[in-house]
């Protein structure tokens, strides 16, 4: 009788911890991003970030990142190891000495970023990142990228 009580207590404790870990992520419903103050980009996706160095886009992107990305990629883009550290996304581009190669590197990274956000990341049937296509418009996606560019960390 004592042994079954201890086992039941252990099962309850593990279940409670698991439930609290799930709830620790908070609301995982994608949050709307108000991009009305940014120049509209239309329906056709642009190939590279049109908001690079745009202060308003960086401000909107910081808020959008906090609401939609930080739960996995870390507060202020400082990853805790669950998901990639997005401050390092442009690391290789920053070290390019030839300006044309640097520009092409940023363009390639922009495309990779936008595609990853829109389509998500799925490997072997496991969702590593949910798709945000149809949830975040391109103004929101590019504003998040503009924000991340302010958080760059070159190592």
HUMO-V920747 format. One record per residue. N is the residue number from 1. RES is the residue in three letters. PHI is phi as a letter, one per 40 degrees, with the letter a starting at -180 (999 if undefined). Layout:
# HUMO-V920747
n=N res=RES phi=PHI
n=N res=RES phi=PHI
This chain:
# HUMO-V920747
n=1 res=UNK phi=999
n=2 res=UNK phi=c
n=3 res=UNK phi=c
n=4 res=UNK phi=c
n=5 res=UNK phi=c
n=6 res=UNK phi=c
n=7 res=UNK phi=c
n=8 res=UNK phi=c
n=9 res=UNK phi=c
n=10 res=UNK phi=c
n=11 res=UNK phi=c
n=12 res=UNK phi=c
n=13 res=UNK phi=c
n=14 res=UNK phi=c
n=15 res=UNK phi=c
n=16 res=UNK phi=c
n=17 res=UNK phi=c
n=18 res=UNK phi=c
n=19 res=UNK phi=c
n=20 res=UNK phi=c
n=21 res=UNK phi=c
n=22 res=UNK phi=c
n=23 res=UNK phi=c
n=24 res=UNK phi=c
n=25 res=UNK phi=c
n=26 res=UNK phi=g
n=27 res=UNK phi=c
n=28 res=UNK phi=c
n=29 res=UNK phi=c
n=30 res=UNK phi=d
n=31 res=UNK phi=b
n=32 res=UNK phi=c
n=33 res=UNK phi=b
n=34 res=UNK phi=c
n=35 res=UNK phi=b
n=36 res=UNK phi=c
n=37 res=UNK phi=c
n=38 res=UNK phi=c
n=39 res=UNK phi=c
n=40 res=UNK phi=c
n=41 res=UNK phi=b
n=42 res=UNK phi=g
n=43 res=UNK phi=c
n=44 res=UNK phi=c
n=45 res=UNK phi=c
n=46 res=UNK phi=c
n=47 res=UNK phi=c
n=48 res=UNK phi=a
n=49 res=UNK phi=c
n=50 res=UNK phi=c
n=51 res=UNK phi=b
n=52 res=UNK phi=d
n=53 res=UNK phi=g
n=54 res=UNK phi=c
n=55 res=UNK phi=c
n=56 res=UNK phi=c
n=57 res=UNK phi=c
n=58 res=UNK phi=c
n=59 res=UNK phi=c
n=60 res=UNK phi=c
n=61 res=UNK phi=c
n=62 res=UNK phi=c
n=63 res=UNK phi=c
n=64 res=UNK phi=c
n=65 res=UNK phi=c
n=66 res=UNK phi=d
n=67 res=UNK phi=c
n=68 res=UNK phi=b
n=69 res=UNK phi=b
n=70 res=UNK phi=c
n=71 res=UNK phi=c
n=72 res=UNK phi=b
n=73 res=UNK phi=c
n=74 res=UNK phi=g
n=75 res=UNK phi=c
n=76 res=UNK phi=f
n=77 res=UNK phi=g
n=78 res=UNK phi=c
n=79 res=UNK phi=c
n=80 res=UNK phi=c
n=81 res=UNK phi=h
n=82 res=UNK phi=c
n=83 res=UNK phi=b
n=84 res=UNK phi=d
n=85 res=UNK phi=c
n=86 res=UNK phi=c
n=87 res=UNK phi=c
n=88 res=UNK phi=c
n=89 res=UNK phi=d
n=90 res=UNK phi=c
n=91 res=UNK phi=d
n=92 res=UNK phi=c
n=93 res=UNK phi=c
n=94 res=UNK phi=c
n=95 res=UNK phi=c
n=96 res=UNK phi=c
n=97 res=UNK phi=c
n=98 res=UNK phi=c
n=99 res=UNK phi=d
n=100 res=UNK phi=c
n=101 res=UNK phi=c
n=102 res=UNK phi=c
n=103 res=UNK phi=c
n=104 res=UNK phi=c
n=105 res=UNK phi=c
n=106 res=UNK phi=c
n=107 res=UNK phi=c
n=108 res=UNK phi=c
n=109 res=UNK phi=c
n=110 res=UNK phi=c
n=111 res=UNK phi=c
n=112 res=UNK phi=d
n=113 res=UNK phi=c
n=114 res=UNK phi=c
n=115 res=UNK phi=c
n=116 res=UNK phi=c
n=117 res=UNK phi=c
n=118 res=UNK phi=c
n=119 res=UNK phi=c
n=120 res=UNK phi=g
n=121 res=UNK phi=b
n=122 res=UNK phi=b
n=123 res=UNK phi=b
n=124 res=UNK phi=f
n=125 res=UNK phi=g
n=126 res=UNK phi=c
n=127 res=UNK phi=c
n=128 res=UNK phi=c
n=129 res=UNK phi=a
n=130 res=UNK phi=c
n=131 res=UNK phi=c
n=132 res=UNK phi=b
n=133 res=UNK phi=c
n=134 res=UNK phi=g
n=135 res=UNK phi=b
n=136 res=UNK phi=b
n=137 res=UNK phi=c
n=138 res=UNK phi=c
n=139 res=UNK phi=c
n=140 res=UNK phi=c
n=141 res=UNK phi=c
n=142 res=UNK phi=c
n=143 res=UNK phi=c
n=144 res=UNK phi=c
n=145 res=UNK phi=c
n=146 res=UNK phi=c
n=147 res=UNK phi=c
n=148 res=UNK phi=c
n=149 res=UNK phi=c
n=150 res=UNK phi=c
n=151 res=UNK phi=b
n=152 res=UNK phi=d
n=153 res=UNK phi=b
n=154 res=UNK phi=c
n=155 res=UNK phi=b
